[in-house]
Amino acid sequence: MFDIADVARQADERAAEIEATRHLPSGLAADLAATGICRAFAPRELGAAEATPAELSHDLESLAARDGSTGWCAMIAATTSIVAGWLPAEWAEEIYGPEDSVTGGFAAPMGRATVTDEGLRVSGRWAWGSGSHHCTWLGGGTLVVDAGGTPTGRADGLTAPFVFFSMDQVTLLDTWHVAGLKGTGSVDYTVTDAFVPGGRWVDMTRPARIGRPLYRMPFFGSLAIGVASVMLGLARRAIDELIGLAEKHPQGSARSLAQRAPIQADLAAAVADHRSARLLLDDAIERVWASASAGEVPGADRVALRLAATNAALNSAAAVDRCYHAAGGSAVYESSPLQRVFRDVHVATQHAMVAPRTLEVIGRHTFGLDTDLAQI
């Protein structure tokens, strides 16, 4: 759907630079935003795509197959843009109307907000600020508290809004020193007594302002689709890299990798890991989208989506591992994309949306036990 081919090529060519600087180069980030993918889920009234989850998922996979960090930054911006369906119309226009809009943030309520006559005063520190270096607005989850710091709420029931900060209100901290996805710039960030005017926030527990299917999608499920799609892209790249080593002769061997039966089996298993995960995720997305188009998404469909996303994450990591080990010693060198893909995928597995512990909630629901699906 999005014309990302040129950006994907640039990202591939500049992968070493992206890792070294630990965030996307400004020119690449601007070109990425120009494709429209960074506001993929913003409503069409703002000139955005209002893409379906299936469309975005496949484009994110294609982008991540060229560079994981670039795919991840696009994913965070795109999935965050869904909140435009909840924002008051004037703030949706202000934040997501510009074609170069890029947003991000961390939804956990790490900030504290006090009520004023005109809005909120917010202070806090958040982690995992992926893509923050090129954001035009940055958000953060908060708790509304009284003057003594005790959680309270407004008369309208607002207790834990996701608020938006202009970038001049935010301080980015140099905390992103990590094993993989180095170029995502997922730094900690702080605000101190930042004024947030009335309505520049969303409460995702309430129905969206816009009633179309995209804005009936479960927010956490949409984010899980994005994370899983990036990981599928990493698996696809690992498979391509192993195929590219077909004529490599391991030290002391007269046979190439492609001629060795164990490597043939590893490649076949990796392809099966990737394809089966892709198909299950596509099926779950189609199922949830049909429910959202008809009305409300039931708990069973939400659970099916999260199971498919976590399965995609686990299978993607397994496929990458197979390819990395099959490639042999050459995969450890910085010149090999396989070592970067290996590091990237194992950082991505730690994301809460697809971590193995999500299976516990899914399994509990499948047993028919009472299950809190608020985070599903």
C-alpha positions in Angstrom: 0.0 0.0 0.0 2.7 2.5 0.9 5.6 3.1 -1.5 8.4 2.1 0.8 10.8 0.6 -1.7 13.2 3.5 -1.9 13.2 4.0 1.9 13.8 0.2 2.4 16.7 0.3 0.0 18.2 3.3 1.8 17.8 1.6 5.1 19.5 -1.5 3.9 22.4 0.5 2.5 22.7 2.6 5.7 22.2 -0.2 8.2 25.7 0.2 9.7 25.3 4.0 10.1 21.8 3.5 11.7 23.4 1.1 14.3 26.3 3.4 15.0 24.2 6.5 15.6 21.6 4.6 17.5 18.7 6.3 15.7 17.5 6.9 12.2 19.4 9.6 10.2 17.3 12.6 9.8 17.0 12.4 6.0 15.9 8.7 6.1 13.4 9.5 8.8 12.0 12.3 6.7 11.7 10.1 3.7 10.0 7.4 5.8 7.4 10.0 7.0 6.9 11.1 3.4 5.6 7.7 2.5 2.7 8.2 4.8 3.4 5.0 6.8 4.1 6.9 10.0 0.5 8.0 10.2 -1.0 4.9 8.6 -3.8 4.6 11.2 -4.8 8.3 11.3 -8.2 9.0 9.8 -8.8 9.8 6.2 -10.3 13.2 7.1 -6.7 14.3 7.9 -5.4 13.1 4.5 -4.0 10.0 6.0 -4.3 6.4 4.7 -6.5 5.0 7.5 -4.9 1.7 6.4 -6.3 -1.7 7.4 -4.2 -3.7 9.8 -3.5 -6.3 7.1 -2.1 -3.7 4.7 0.1 -2.2 7.3 1.3 -5.6 8.5 2.7 -6.7 5.2 4.4 -3.3 4.5 6.0 -3.4 7.9 7.3 -6.9 7.2 8.8 -5.8 3.9 10.5 -2.8 5.5 11.9 -4.7 8.4 13.3 -7.3 6.0 15.7 -4.6 4.9 16.4 -3.1 8.2 14.9 -4.0 11.5 15.3 -0.7 13.2 13.7 1.2 10.4 10.8 -1.2 10.4 10.4 -0.8 14.1 10.4 3.0 14.0 7.7 2.9 11.3 5.7 0.4 13.3 5.7 2.5 16.5 4.7 5.7 14.6 2.0 3.9 12.6 0.4 2.1 15.5 0.5 5.2 17.7 -1.4 7.1 15.1 -4.5 5.1 15.8 -5.1 7.4 18.8 -6.2 10.1 16.3 -9.5 8.3 16.3 -9.9 9.1 20.0 -8.4 12.6 20.1 -10.8 15.6 19.9 -11.0 16.7 16.3 -9.0 19.9 16.8 -6.1 18.1 18.4 -6.2 15.3 15.9 -5.8 17.9 13.2 -3.0 19.6 15.1 -1.0 16.5 15.8 -1.7 14.2 12.8 -2.8 16.7 10.1 0.7 17.5 8.9 2.1 15.1 6.3 5.4 14.9 8.2 3.7 13.9 11.5 5.5 11.3 13.5 4.4 10.3 17.0 5.5 7.8 19.6 5.6 7.2 23.3 5.1 4.7 26.1 1.5 4.0 27.3 2.3 2.8 30.8 1.3 5.5 33.4 4.7 6.5 34.5 3.8 10.2 34.6 1.8 12.2 37.2 -0.7 14.8 36.2 -2.4 17.4 38.3 -5.5 19.2 37.1 -5.6 22.9 36.3 -8.5 25.1 35.1 -7.0 24.9 31.5 -5.7 21.3 31.4 -3.0 19.2 33.1 0.4 19.8 34.6 2.6 16.7 34.0 5.9 15.4 35.2 7.4 12.0 34.6 10.0 9.7 33.1 9.2 7.0 30.5 11.3 4.3 28.9 11.2 2.7 25.4 10.7 5.9 23.5 11.3 4.3 20.1 11.8 6.8 17.3 11.8 9.7 19.7 14.6 11.6 17.8 12.4 12.2 14.8 9.0 12.5 16.5 7.0 15.7 16.0 4.9 14.9 19.2 5.7 12.4 22.0 3.2 10.9 24.3 3.2 9.3 27.7 0.8 7.5 30.0 -0.1 9.3 33.2 -2.0 9.0 36.5 -4.1 12.0 37.6 -3.1 12.8 41.2 -4.0 15.4 43.8 -1.6 17.9 45.3 -0.2 15.2 47.7 0.4 12.7 44.9 -2.5 10.5 45.6 -4.2 9.0 42.5 -7.6 10.7 42.0 -9.6 11.6 39.0 -11.6 14.4 37.4 -15.3 14.8 37.5 -15.5 13.3 34.0 -13.8 10.1 35.2 -10.4 10.7 33.6 -7.8 8.8 35.7 -5.0 7.6 33.4 -4.8 9.5 30.1 -2.2 9.2 27.4 -1.1 12.7 27.0 0.8 14.4 24.2 3.9 16.7 24.6 5.4 19.0 22.1 9.0 18.2 21.5 10.2 21.4 23.2 8.7 20.0 26.5 10.6 16.8 26.3 14.2 15.9 27.3 15.6 12.8 25.6 18.1 10.8 27.7 21.1 8.9 26.3 20.0 5.5 27.7 19.8 3.3 24.5 22.9 1.2 24.7 21.6 -2.3 23.8 22.3 -5.5 22.0 19.8 -5.2 19.1 17.4 -2.8 17.4 20.1 -0.3 18.1 18.9 2.2 15.5 15.5 2.6 17.0 16.7 5.3 19.5 14.4 3.8 22.2 15.6 6.2 24.8 14.2 7.2 28.2 12.6 10.6 28.1 11.3 13.1 30.8 9.0 16.1 31.2 9.0 18.4 34.1 5.8 20.4 35.0 4.8 20.4 31.3 1.5 22.1 30.6 -0.9 20.0 28.5 -4.0 22.0 27.4 -7.4 20.6 27.7 -8.2 17.7 25.4 -4.6 17.0 24.3 -4.9 13.4 25.6 -6.8 10.2 25.1 -8.5 7.6 27.3 -8.3 4.4 25.3 -10.7 2.6 27.6 -13.5 4.7 26.1 -15.1 4.3 22.7 -13.3 6.2 19.9 -14.7 9.5 18.6 -14.7 7.9 15.1 -16.9 4.9 14.7 -15.3 3.1 11.7 -13.8 -0.4 12.0 -10.2 0.6 12.5 -11.1 2.5 15.6 -13.0 -0.5 17.0 -9.8 -2.6 16.8 -8.2 -3.4 20.2 -5.3 -1.1 20.8 -3.0 -3.6 22.3 -3.9 -6.1 19.6 -3.0 -3.5 16.9 0.3 -2.9 18.6 0.9 -6.7 18.8 0.3 -7.0 15.0 2.9 -4.3 14.4 5.6 -6.0 16.6 4.9 -9.4 15.1 5.1 -8.0 11.6 8.5 -6.5 12.2 9.7 -9.9 13.5 8.3 -11.7 10.5 10.4 -9.3 8.4 13.5 -10.2 10.3 12.8 -13.9 9.8 12.4 -13.3 6.1 15.7 -11.5 5.9 17.5 -14.3 7.7 16.1 -16.9 5.3 17.2 -14.7 2.3 20.7 -14.4 3.8 21.0 -18.1 4.3 19.9 -18.8 0.7 22.5 -16.2 -0.4 25.2 -18.4 1.2 24.3 -21.4 -0.9 27.7 -21.7 -2.5 29.7 -21.2 0.7 32.0 -24.1 1.5 32.5 -24.6 5.3 36.1 -24.9 6.3 37.4 -28.4 5.5 34.3 -29.4 3.5 34.1 -30.2 -0.2 30.3 -29.6 -0.2 28.6 -26.2 -0.3 26.0 -25.3 2.3 23.3 -25.9 -0.2 24.5 -29.5 -0.7 24.5 -30.4 3.0 21.5 -32.2 4.2 21.3 -30.7 7.7 21.4 -27.2 6.2 18.7 -28.1 3.7 16.5 -29.2 6.6 17.3 -26.1 8.6 16.3 -23.9 5.7 13.1 -25.8 5.1 12.2 -25.6 8.8 12.9 -21.8 8.9 10.7 -21.3 5.8 7.9 -23.3 7.5 8.3 -21.3 10.7 7.9 -18.0 8.8 5.1 -19.0 6.4 3.0 -20.8 9.0 3.3 -17.8 11.4 2.4 -15.4 8.6 -0.7 -17.4 7.6 -1.9 -17.7 11.2 -1.4 -13.9 11.8 -3.2 -13.1 8.5 -6.1 -15.4 9.5 -6.4 -13.7 13.0 -6.3 -10.2 11.5 -9.0 -11.1 9.0 -11.1 -12.5 11.8 -10.8 -9.4 14.0 -11.3 -7.0 11.1 -14.5 -8.8 10.2 -15.7 -8.4 13.8 -14.7 -4.7 13.9 -16.5 -4.1 10.6 -19.6 -5.7 12.0 -19.5 -4.0 15.4 -17.7 -5.0 18.5 -14.7 -7.3 18.6 -15.5 -10.2 21.0 -13.0 -11.5 23.5 -12.4 -14.7 21.6 -11.3 -12.8 18.5 -9.0 -10.6 20.6 -7.4 -13.7 22.2 -7.0 -15.4 18.8 -5.2 -12.3 17.5 -2.8 -12.1 20.5 -2.1 -15.8 20.2 -1.2 -15.4 16.5 1.0 -12.4 17.2 2.9 -14.2 20.0 3.2 -17.3 17.8 4.6 -15.1 15.0 7.2 -13.7 17.4 8.3 -17.1 18.7 8.4 -18.6 15.2 10.3 -15.7 13.8 12.9 -16.0 16.5 13.2 -19.7 15.8 13.6 -19.2 12.1 16.3 -16.6 12.6 18.1 -18.9 15.0 18.0 -21.8 12.5 19.5 -19.6 9.8 22.1 -18.0 12.0 23.4 -21.4 13.2 23.3 -22.9 9.8 25.4 -20.1 8.3 28.3 -21.0 10.5 31.2 -18.8 11.6 30.7 -16.1 8.9 27.5 -15.1 10.6 29.3 -13.7 13.7 31.1 -10.9 11.7 29.8 -7.4 11.6 29.8 -7.6 7.8 27.1 -10.2 8.0 23.5 -9.0 8.2 22.7 -12.3 9.9 24.4 -11.2 13.1 22.4 -8.0 13.2 19.1 -9.8 12.5 19.9 -12.3 15.2 20.4 -9.5 17.7 17.4 -7.6 16.5 14.9 -10.4 16.8 16.0 -11.3 20.3 15.5 -7.8 21.5 12.1 -7.8 19.9 11.1 -10.9 21.7 11.2 -8.9 25.0 8.3 -6.7 24.0 5.4 -7.1 26.3 2.9 -7.5 23.4 4.5 -10.7 22.2 6.5 -12.0 25.2 5.9 -15.7 26.0 4.0 -14.7 29.2 1.1 -13.5 27.0 0.5 -17.2 26.4 -0.5 -17.6 30.1 -3.5 -15.2 29.7 -4.4 -16.8 26.4 -4.2 -20.3 27.9 -6.3 -19.3 30.9 -9.0 -18.0 28.6 -8.9 -21.1 26.5 -9.5 -23.3 29.5 -12.7 -21.3 30.1 -11.5 -19.7 33.3 -12.4 -16.1 34.3 -9.8 -14.0 32.6 -9.1 -10.2 32.6 -8.8 -9.3 28.9 -8.1 -5.6 29.6 -4.6 -5.9 28.2 -5.6 -8.1 25.3 
